[in-house]
Amino acid sequence: MRAMDQFSGAGKPREARDFAARDSASVPKSDTEFVPGEFEPGGGRSGGAARDTGPAASGTDGPRVPEDPAAAGRDVQQPGTAQAWTALGGDPALLARVSREHRPGLLPSALPVLELASATVTVCSLAAAEFSCVRARSALLPPVRVDDGAVATAFHSGRLVRIDGRAPVTFAPLSRFWRTADGWVRTHANYPHHRARLLSALGMPDHGPAEDEAAAGRVATELAGRQALDVEETVYAEGGLAVAVRTPEEWAAHPQRAAVAPTPLVALSRLDGAPTLPLDGPPGPGGLRGLRVLDLTRVLAGPVATRTLALLGADVLRIDAPERPEFLDTHADSDLGKRSTLLDLSSRAGQATFEELLASAHVVVTGYRPGALDRFGLAPESLMDRRPGLVVGQLSAWGGGGPWQRRRGFDSLVQAATGIACLEAAGKAGAAGKVTSSPALAPGALPAQALDHGSGYLLAAGLLRALTEQRTGAAGSRLVRVSLARTAHWLLHDLPAAEPGAEPRATAGAEPREAAEAKEPPFDQTPWLTEADSALGRLRYALSPVGFGPAGSAVPNAAGSPRDWARVTGPVGGDATEWI
């Protein structure tokens, strides 16, 4: 099916505006649709008279920016935030309602990781505030305040979660950097099937996960005699995960980079003119009460996106295959606010159950490589044919085009392939001008899985903007696409440089990077952590950095968002396969 309306950083093309005008005239408006108009900074309406900004202003013209004398001279937007909001097709006037609590030194890196983190959380919060106004038919856009401390804590959430005081298991013994004859490779073997395929590809015996610490030495010896690119292709052919560590220059010459670079940071497409799906009942705190979301994602970006929708009030049902449930520690962190169920989509019974869920869903989010779920009828066009008006979110590692589009991938692998690992190593060694992938310089890593978390908040923002566009621009099913590789490109090339002094410094006797990645961040996260009893045990977790509304409000309402999720994580697959 041809995309009929493409939104990008340049805004809507003329054909899309014409299509929207025709659709708006031809499709009857339901009680959920709301057309706010277009805005310019200063309170004026594009192409018309100045707007009434007084208390009696009508709530039928959409969110506006109230006058705020205290905002004079305040830093209300950052370059990264403006870039991301433009990519989402958002009204730039709304950025005036954003403020940020700067906390220098967090997420230290050779790259502008804190800027990426703050920007993605900010645009997600702003998109949530915008939709809440549209849903509530309010003209007043709530303020959005982002705190770097909350952001940095949330970007480390997977390391900070505790179940009865136990620290989480992060990277498995065979998920790490390895020396090769000509450089380095990065492997990912956390899941049992990926681990088994890695060992098979290397011709290594499999004595079970309990023996992997001992097996690591044998794997290291095997890989030391091989070429990095040979390992990459051999493991990929076996269905495993390994990527050669490349310099930024080597990635710049790669055809996958050429395919990813020209694509939008967040690609929003309108695929048809189907009527907008209604949302029943009042919006509730966060604005998403009544929104039904099917979550078919895996670590980590997709679950971050759907976890955010759950915070804002959506009914999110996480679906995993019975034979491959999510790890408990990952589930405890990334599935906060959701319900979890197991469903075999390869069986007739499973397919029938999924169709019952789809019949009343508003959003479907997938986090597998493009095409991987098509055989289950989960291609976006197929879903929209069966559920017109649906919003579909797609998260992938390498993007929707190019020779690697169907390859599996994770944050750590994208960092290795795109040159980030080399840049972090050079920054840590104080040798920024000597970026190399030779065995002489061990690769580094970002201070958090920032590509995952950042992409997750961008995806949530894109889904929220799609829901807004359905109600304020033109009806129709929407597709939102985000990839880790495109987020990496944004980090490497478009965001402003990291603040002075933020580069990692060399330290005597430094730990292996995999060990450092698993440690808690070196700042006090207490204000942004909480604990609760759960079916899993006593659960400590990071609060969401996403939010909007008046500061200091003890009880969230439709003009604000909750600070915490309405429910904590339960057992993997422990919920009924049905909507609330």
C-alpha positions as CSV (number, residue, x, y, z in Angstrom):
1,M,0.0,0.0,0.0
2,R,1.4,3.4,-1.0
3,A,2.1,5.9,1.8
4,M,-0.2,8.8,1.0
5,D,1.0,11.3,3.6
6,Q,4.7,11.5,4.7
7,F,5.7,13.8,7.5
8,S,9.3,14.7,7.9
9,G,11.6,17.4,9.4
10,A,10.5,19.7,6.6
11,G,6.8,19.4,7.6
12,K,3.9,18.2,5.5
13,P,4.4,18.3,1.7
14,R,1.8,20.1,-0.4
15,E,0.2,16.9,-1.6
16,A,-0.3,15.8,2.0
17,R,-2.0,19.1,2.9
18,D,-4.3,18.8,-0.1
19,F,-5.2,15.2,0.8
20,A,-5.8,16.4,4.4
21,A,-8.1,19.2,3.3
22,R,-10.1,16.8,1.1
23,D,-10.4,14.3,3.8
24,S,-11.4,16.8,6.4
25,A,-14.2,17.9,4.2
26,S,-15.4,14.4,3.3
27,V,-15.1,12.4,6.5
28,P,-17.8,13.1,9.2
29,K,-16.3,14.4,12.4
30,S,-16.8,12.2,15.5
31,D,-16.9,13.5,19.0
32,T,-13.2,12.5,19.4
33,E,-12.0,14.7,16.6
34,F,-10.7,18.2,17.3
35,V,-9.1,20.7,14.9
36,P,-6.9,23.1,16.9
37,G,-5.8,25.4,14.0
38,E,-2.2,26.6,13.3
39,F,-0.1,28.7,15.5
40,E,2.7,31.2,15.3
41,P,4.9,32.4,18.2
42,G,3.4,35.4,19.9
43,G,-0.1,34.1,20.1
44,G,-1.1,34.8,16.5
45,R,-2.8,32.4,14.1
46,S,-1.1,31.7,10.8
47,G,-2.8,33.7,8.1
48,G,-5.3,35.3,10.4
49,A,-5.9,37.7,13.2
50,A,-4.2,37.6,16.6
51,R,-5.8,35.1,19.0
52,D,-7.6,35.8,22.2
53,T,-5.3,34.6,24.9
54,G,-7.5,35.6,27.9
55,P,-9.4,33.4,30.2
56,A,-12.4,33.4,28.0
57,A,-10.6,31.9,25.0
58,S,-12.5,29.0,23.5
59,G,-11.2,25.5,24.2
60,T,-12.1,24.4,20.7
61,D,-9.0,25.9,19.0
62,G,-6.5,23.6,20.5
63,P,-3.5,24.1,22.8
64,R,-2.1,27.6,23.1
65,V,0.9,29.0,24.9
66,P,-0.2,31.1,27.9
67,E,1.8,34.3,28.7
68,D,4.5,33.5,31.3
69,P,6.4,36.6,32.5
70,A,8.7,34.3,34.5
71,A,9.9,32.8,31.2
72,A,11.8,35.9,30.2
73,G,15.4,35.1,29.9
74,R,14.9,31.5,30.8
75,D,16.5,28.7,28.8
76,V,13.3,27.2,27.4
77,Q,14.5,25.0,24.6
78,Q,17.7,23.3,23.6
79,P,18.9,22.7,20.0
80,G,18.4,18.9,20.3
81,T,14.8,19.4,21.4
82,A,14.1,21.7,18.5
83,Q,15.6,19.3,16.1
84,A,13.5,16.4,17.4
85,W,10.3,18.4,17.6
86,T,10.7,19.5,14.0
87,A,11.3,15.9,13.0
88,L,8.0,15.0,14.7
89,G,6.1,17.7,12.7
90,G,5.3,19.6,15.9
91,D,4.3,23.3,16.1
92,P,7.5,25.2,17.1
93,A,5.4,27.7,19.1
94,L,4.7,25.0,21.7
95,L,8.4,24.8,22.6
96,A,8.0,28.0,24.6
97,R,6.2,25.9,27.3
98,V,9.3,23.8,27.9
99,S,11.9,24.4,30.6
100,R,14.9,22.3,31.6
101,E,16.7,21.8,34.9
102,H,20.4,21.5,33.8
103,R,22.7,19.2,35.8
104,P,26.1,19.3,34.1
105,G,28.3,16.2,34.2
106,L,25.6,13.5,34.0
107,L,25.9,10.8,31.3
108,P,29.6,11.8,30.6
109,S,30.7,10.9,27.1
110,A,32.7,12.0,24.2
111,L,29.4,12.5,22.4
112,P,26.3,14.7,23.4
113,V,24.5,11.9,25.2
114,L,22.9,14.1,27.8
115,E,21.6,16.4,25.1
116,L,20.1,13.4,23.2
117,A,18.5,12.1,26.5
118,S,17.0,15.4,27.5
119,A,15.8,16.2,24.0
120,T,14.0,12.9,23.5
121,V,12.3,13.0,26.9
122,T,11.3,16.6,26.3
123,V,9.6,16.0,23.0
124,C,7.9,13.0,24.4
125,S,6.5,15.1,27.3
126,L,5.5,17.9,24.9
127,A,3.7,15.5,22.6
128,A,1.9,14.0,25.6
129,A,0.9,17.5,26.8
130,E,-0.3,18.4,23.3
131,F,-2.5,15.3,23.0
132,S,-3.9,15.8,26.4
133,C,-5.1,19.2,25.3
134,V,-6.6,17.9,22.1
135,R,-8.3,15.0,23.9
136,A,-9.7,17.3,26.6
137,R,-10.6,20.1,24.1
138,S,-8.5,22.5,26.1
139,A,-6.8,25.6,24.8
140,L,-4.2,25.8,27.5
141,L,-1.0,23.8,27.0
142,P,0.3,22.6,30.3
143,P,4.0,23.4,31.1
144,V,6.6,20.8,30.5
145,R,9.6,20.7,32.9
146,V,12.4,18.3,32.3
147,D,15.0,17.5,35.0
148,D,18.4,16.2,33.8
149,G,18.6,14.1,37.0
150,A,15.4,12.4,36.3
151,V,16.5,11.8,32.7
152,A,19.8,10.3,33.6
153,T,18.3,8.1,36.2
154,A,15.7,6.8,33.7
155,F,18.4,6.1,31.1
156,H,20.1,3.9,33.7
157,S,16.8,2.2,34.8
158,G,17.8,-1.3,33.8
159,R,20.8,-1.1,36.1
160,L,18.9,0.5,39.0
161,V,16.0,-2.0,39.2
162,R,16.1,-4.3,42.3
163,I,13.9,-7.3,43.2
164,D,14.2,-7.9,47.0
165,G,17.5,-6.0,46.9
166,R,19.1,-8.2,44.2
167,A,21.0,-6.4,41.5
168,P,19.9,-7.3,37.9
169,V,21.8,-9.4,35.5
170,T,22.7,-7.2,32.6
171,F,25.1,-8.6,30.0
172,A,25.8,-12.4,29.7
173,P,29.4,-13.7,29.7
174,L,29.4,-14.1,25.9
175,S,28.0,-10.6,25.2
176,R,31.1,-8.4,25.0
177,F,33.9,-7.0,22.9
178,W,36.5,-9.5,21.6
179,R,39.9,-9.0,20.0
180,T,40.3,-10.4,16.5
181,A,43.4,-10.7,14.4
182,D,42.7,-7.2,12.8
183,G,40.6,-5.4,15.3
184,W,37.5,-6.1,17.5
185,V,34.0,-7.6,17.3
186,R,31.0,-7.1,19.6
187,T,28.7,-10.0,20.3
188,H,25.3,-10.2,21.8
189,A,24.3,-13.5,23.4
190,N,22.0,-12.7,26.2
191,Y,19.1,-14.7,24.8
192,P,19.6,-18.5,24.8
193,H,18.9,-18.9,21.1
194,H,21.4,-16.2,20.2
195,R,24.0,-17.7,22.5
196,A,23.6,-21.1,21.0
197,R,23.9,-19.8,17.4
198,L,27.0,-17.9,18.3
199,L,28.7,-21.0,19.6
200,S,27.6,-23.0,16.7
201,A,28.9,-20.4,14.2
202,L,32.3,-20.5,15.9
203,G,32.3,-24.3,16.0
204,M,32.5,-24.3,19.8
205,P,31.0,-26.9,22.0
206,D,27.9,-25.9,24.0
207,H,28.1,-27.1,27.6
208,G,25.2,-24.9,28.8
209,P,25.0,-21.3,30.1
210,A,26.4,-22.2,33.5
211,E,29.8,-22.9,31.8
212,D,29.9,-19.7,29.8
213,E,32.5,-18.0,32.1
214,A,34.9,-20.8,31.4
215,A,33.9,-20.9,27.7
216,A,34.8,-17.2,27.3
217,G,38.5,-18.0,27.3
218,R,38.1,-20.6,24.5
219,V,35.9,-18.1,22.5
220,A,38.6,-15.4,23.0
221,T,41.3,-17.7,21.7
222,E,39.2,-18.7,18.7
223,L,38.3,-15.2,17.7
224,A,41.8,-13.9,18.1
225,G,42.8,-15.8,15.1
226,R,40.0,-14.6,12.8
227,Q,39.2,-11.4,10.9
228,A,36.5,-9.2,12.3
229,L,34.4,-9.0,9.1
230,D,34.7,-12.8,8.7
231,V,33.3,-13.3,12.2
232,E,30.5,-10.8,11.5
233,E,29.3,-12.6,8.4
234,T,29.8,-16.1,9.8
235,V,27.8,-15.5,12.9
236,Y,25.1,-13.6,11.0
237,A,24.7,-16.6,8.6
238,E,24.1,-18.8,11.6
239,G,21.4,-16.5,12.9
240,G,23.6,-15.1,15.7
241,L,24.7,-11.6,16.6
242,A,28.2,-10.2,16.0
243,V,29.3,-6.9,14.5
244,A,32.8,-5.8,13.6
245,V,33.8,-2.6,15.4
246,R,34.2,0.1,12.8
247,T,35.6,3.6,12.9
248,P,33.3,6.5,12.0
249,E,35.1,6.7,8.6
250,E,34.5,3.0,8.0
251,W,30.8,3.3,8.8
252,A,30.6,6.4,6.6
253,A,31.6,4.2,3.6
254,H,29.2,1.4,4.5
255,P,26.0,1.0,2.3
256,Q,23.8,0.7,5.4
257,R,24.9,4.1,6.6
258,A,24.1,5.5,3.1
259,A,20.6,4.0,3.4
260,V,19.9,5.3,6.9
261,A,21.4,8.8,6.8
262,P,18.8,10.4,4.5
263,T,15.8,9.0,6.4
264,P,13.8,11.1,8.9
265,L,14.8,10.8,12.6
266,V,11.1,9.8,13.1
267,A,9.2,8.8,10.0
268,L,5.5,9.4,10.3
269,S,3.3,8.2,7.4
270,R,-0.4,8.3,6.7
271,L,-1.5,5.2,4.8
272,D,-5.2,5.8,4.2
273,G,-8.1,8.0,5.0
274,A,-9.9,5.7,7.5
275,P,-12.0,7.4,10.2
276,T,-10.3,8.1,13.5
277,L,-10.9,5.4,16.1
278,P,-12.9,6.8,19.1
279,L,-11.6,6.8,22.7
280,D,-14.2,6.1,25.3
281,G,-14.6,8.0,28.6
282,P,-12.7,10.9,30.1
283,P,-9.0,11.3,29.3
284,G,-7.8,10.9,32.9
285,P,-4.4,11.9,34.2
286,G,-1.9,11.8,31.3
287,G,-4.6,11.9,28.7
288,L,-4.5,8.3,27.5
289,R,-7.2,6.6,29.5
290,G,-9.2,4.3,27.1
291,L,-6.3,3.9,24.6
292,R,-5.6,0.2,24.0
293,V,-2.0,-0.7,23.0
294,L,-0.7,-4.1,21.8
295,D,3.0,-4.3,22.7
296,L,5.0,-6.8,20.6
297,T,8.4,-5.5,21.4
298,R,11.7,-6.8,23.0
299,V,14.5,-5.0,24.8
300,L,14.8,-2.2,25.0
301,A,13.6,0.8,22.9
302,G,10.1,-0.6,22.2
303,P,9.3,-1.4,25.8
304,V,10.5,2.0,26.8
305,A,8.0,3.5,24.4
306,T,5.0,1.4,25.5
307,R,6.0,1.8,29.2
308,T,5.6,5.6,28.6
309,L,2.2,5.1,27.1
310,A,1.2,3.1,30.1
311,L,2.4,5.8,32.5
312,L,0.1,8.2,30.6
313,G,-3.0,6.0,31.2
314,A,-3.1,3.6,28.3
315,D,-4.1,0.0,28.7
316,V,-0.9,-1.7,27.4
317,L,-0.9,-5.5,26.8
318,R,2.6,-6.9,26.4
319,I,2.6,-10.1,24.3
320,D,5.5,-12.6,24.3
321,A,5.9,-16.0,22.6
322,P,5.5,-18.8,25.2
323,E,8.8,-20.3,24.2
324,R,10.7,-17.0,24.5
325,P,9.4,-15.0,27.5
326,E,11.3,-11.9,28.5
327,F,14.0,-12.1,31.2
328,L,12.7,-11.3,34.7
329,D,15.0,-8.4,35.4
330,T,14.4,-6.8,32.1
331,H,10.7,-7.3,32.5
332,A,10.6,-5.8,35.9
333,D,12.0,-2.6,34.6
334,S,10.7,-2.2,31.1
335,D,7.1,-3.5,31.6
336,L,6.1,-1.1,34.4
337,G,2.4,-0.1,34.1
338,K,1.7,-2.9,31.6
339,R,0.0,-6.2,31.7
340,S,1.9,-9.2,30.4
341,T,0.6,-12.3,28.5
342,L,1.9,-15.2,26.5
343,L,0.4,-15.9,23.1
344,D,1.5,-18.4,20.3
345,L,0.9,-16.5,17.1
346,S,1.9,-19.5,15.1
347,S,-1.2,-21.4,16.2
348,R,-4.8,-20.9,15.0
349,A,-6.0,-20.4,18.5
350,G,-3.4,-17.7,19.1
351,Q,-4.2,-16.0,15.8
352,A,-7.9,-16.0,16.7
353,T,-7.2,-14.5,20.1
354,F,-4.9,-11.8,18.5
355,E,-7.7,-10.8,16.1
356,E,-10.1,-10.3,18.9
357,L,-7.6,-8.0,20.6
358,L,-6.8,-6.2,17.4
359,A,-10.5,-5.5,16.8
360,S,-10.6,-3.0,19.5
361,A,-7.0,-1.8,19.7
362,H,-5.9,1.8,18.9
363,V,-2.1,1.2,18.7
364,V,0.1,-1.7,17.8
365,V,3.9,-1.5,18.5
366,T,6.4,-4.0,17.1
367,G,10.1,-4.2,17.9
368,Y,11.4,-6.8,15.6
369,R,13.4,-6.4,12.4
370,P,11.4,-5.3,9.3
371,G,9.5,-8.3,7.9
372,A,10.1,-10.6,10.8
373,L,6.5,-10.6,11.9
374,D,4.8,-10.4,8.4
375,R,4.1,-14.2,8.4
376,F,1.9,-13.6,11.4
377,G,-0.2,-11.0,9.6
378,L,1.6,-8.2,11.5
379,A,2.8,-6.1,8.6
380,P,1.6,-2.5,9.1
381,E,-0.6,-2.5,5.9
382,S,-2.1,-5.9,6.9
383,L,-2.9,-4.7,10.4
384,M,-4.5,-1.5,9.0
385,D,-6.6,-3.4,6.5
386,R,-8.1,-5.4,9.4
387,R,-8.3,-2.4,11.8
388,P,-8.7,0.8,9.8
389,G,-7.7,3.9,11.7
390,L,-4.9,2.0,13.6
391,V,-1.6,3.7,14.6
392,V,1.3,1.3,14.1
393,G,4.8,1.9,15.6
394,Q,7.8,0.0,14.3
395,L,11.2,0.0,16.0
396,S,14.2,-1.6,14.3
397,A,18.0,-1.7,14.8
398,W,19.2,-0.8,11.3
399,G,16.3,0.9,9.6
400,G,13.8,0.0,6.9
401,G,16.1,-0.1,3.9
402,G,19.7,-1.0,2.9
403,P,21.5,-4.4,3.0
404,W,21.2,-4.7,6.8
405,Q,17.5,-3.9,7.1
406,R,16.6,-7.5,8.0
407,R,19.5,-8.1,10.4
408,R,18.9,-8.4,14.1
409,G,20.5,-5.8,16.3
410,F,20.8,-4.3,19.7
411,D,22.0,-1.0,21.1
412,S,25.5,-2.3,21.8
413,L,25.9,-3.7,18.3
414,V,24.8,-0.4,16.7
415,Q,27.3,1.5,18.8
416,A,30.0,-0.9,17.6
417,A,29.1,-0.7,13.9
418,T,28.6,3.1,13.6
419,G,31.9,4.2,15.1
420,I,30.5,5.2,18.5
421,A,32.6,2.5,20.3
422,C,35.8,3.8,18.8
423,L,35.0,7.5,19.6
424,E,34.2,6.5,23.2
425,A,37.5,4.6,23.5
426,A,39.5,7.5,22.0
427,G,37.8,10.0,24.4
428,K,38.4,7.8,27.4
429,A,42.1,7.5,26.4
430,G,42.5,11.2,25.8
431,A,43.2,10.4,22.1
432,A,40.3,11.9,20.3
433,G,42.4,12.5,17.2
434,K,43.4,8.8,17.1
435,V,40.1,7.0,16.4
436,T,41.0,3.4,15.5
437,S,39.6,-0.1,15.6
438,S,42.9,-1.8,16.0
439,P,43.6,-4.2,19.0
440,A,45.8,-1.4,20.5
441,L,42.7,0.5,21.8
442,A,39.9,-1.4,23.5
443,P,36.4,-0.1,22.3
444,G,34.3,1.9,24.6
445,A,30.6,2.3,25.1
446,L,28.1,5.1,25.9
447,P,27.4,5.7,29.6
448,A,24.0,4.3,29.1
449,Q,22.1,2.4,26.4
450,A,21.2,5.8,25.1
451,L,20.3,4.6,21.6
452,D,17.7,2.3,23.1
453,H,16.2,4.7,25.6
454,G,16.4,7.7,23.2
455,S,14.7,5.8,20.4
456,G,12.0,4.6,22.8
457,Y,11.1,8.1,23.8
458,L,11.2,9.2,20.2
459,L,8.8,6.4,19.2
460,A,6.4,7.2,22.0
461,A,6.5,10.9,20.9
462,G,5.8,9.8,17.3
463,L,2.8,7.7,18.4
464,L,1.4,10.6,20.4
465,R,1.9,13.0,17.5
466,A,0.2,10.5,15.2
467,L,-2.8,10.3,17.5
468,T,-2.9,14.1,17.6
469,E,-2.7,14.4,13.8
470,Q,-5.6,12.0,13.4
471,R,-7.7,14.4,15.5
472,T,-6.4,17.8,14.3
473,G,-5.2,17.3,10.7
474,A,-6.6,14.4,8.7
475,A,-8.1,11.1,9.7
476,G,-6.3,8.0,8.6
477,S,-4.2,5.0,9.7
478,R,-0.7,6.1,10.7
479,L,2.7,4.4,10.6
480,V,5.6,5.6,12.9
481,R,9.1,4.3,12.3
482,V,12.2,4.7,14.4
483,S,15.6,2.9,14.2
484,L,18.6,2.7,16.5
485,A,20.9,3.4,13.6
486,R,19.1,6.6,12.7
487,T,19.2,7.8,16.3
488,A,23.0,7.0,16.3
489,H,23.4,9.1,13.2
490,W,21.6,12.0,15.0
491,L,24.0,11.6,17.9
492,L,27.1,11.5,15.7
493,H,26.3,14.3,13.3
494,D,23.4,16.6,14.2
495,L,23.3,17.2,17.9
496,P,25.5,20.0,19.4
497,A,28.8,18.9,20.7
498,A,29.1,17.5,24.2
499,E,29.7,20.1,26.9
500,P,33.3,20.9,27.8
501,G,34.8,18.5,30.3
502,A,32.2,15.8,29.6
503,E,34.5,13.5,27.8
504,P,35.4,10.3,29.7
505,R,38.8,10.3,31.3
506,A,41.4,7.6,31.4
507,T,41.8,5.9,34.7
508,A,44.5,3.6,36.0
509,G,43.4,0.0,36.2
510,A,40.1,0.7,34.6
511,E,37.5,-2.1,34.7
512,P,36.5,-3.9,31.5
513,R,33.8,-1.9,29.8
514,E,31.2,-4.6,30.2
515,A,31.7,-4.5,34.0
516,A,31.5,-0.7,34.0
517,E,28.3,-0.8,32.0
518,A,26.6,-2.8,34.8
519,K,27.4,-0.4,37.6
520,E,25.1,2.2,38.9
521,P,25.7,5.8,37.6
522,P,28.0,8.0,39.9
523,F,25.4,10.4,41.1
524,D,22.6,10.4,43.7
525,Q,19.5,9.0,42.0
526,T,17.4,8.8,45.2
527,P,14.9,11.6,44.2
528,W,13.9,9.7,41.1
529,L,13.7,6.2,42.6
530,T,10.8,4.5,44.4
531,E,9.9,1.2,45.9
532,A,6.7,-0.9,46.0
533,D,5.6,-4.4,46.9
534,S,4.8,-6.5,43.8
535,A,4.1,-10.1,42.9
536,L,7.8,-10.3,42.0
537,G,8.9,-9.1,45.5
538,R,9.9,-5.8,46.9
539,L,10.6,-3.8,43.7
540,R,12.8,-0.7,43.4
541,Y,12.6,1.1,40.1
542,A,13.3,4.4,38.4
543,L,10.4,6.9,37.9
544,S,9.6,8.1,34.5
545,P,11.2,11.4,33.4
546,V,8.2,12.1,31.1
547,G,5.6,14.4,32.4
548,F,3.7,17.7,32.1
549,G,1.5,19.9,34.2
550,P,1.7,22.3,37.1
551,A,4.7,21.8,39.4
552,G,3.9,20.5,42.9
553,S,0.5,19.1,42.1
554,A,-0.1,16.3,44.6
555,V,-3.0,14.8,42.7
556,P,-2.6,14.4,38.9
557,N,-5.6,15.4,36.8
558,A,-6.4,15.8,33.1
559,A,-4.2,18.9,33.1
560,G,-1.2,16.9,34.2
561,S,0.4,13.5,34.1
562,P,1.1,10.9,36.8
563,R,4.5,10.8,38.4
564,D,4.4,7.0,38.8
565,W,2.7,4.1,37.1
566,A,-0.7,3.0,38.2
567,R,0.5,-0.6,38.6
568,V,3.9,-2.3,39.2
569,T,5.2,-5.1,37.2
570,G,3.7,-8.6,37.7
571,P,4.9,-12.0,36.6
572,V,5.9,-12.6,33.0
573,G,2.8,-13.8,31.2
574,G,0.8,-13.5,34.3
575,D,-2.2,-11.6,32.9
576,A,-5.2,-12.7,30.9
577,T,-5.1,-12.2,27.1
578,E,-7.9,-9.7,27.0
579,W,-8.5,-6.0,27.4
580,I,-9.4,-4.5,30.8
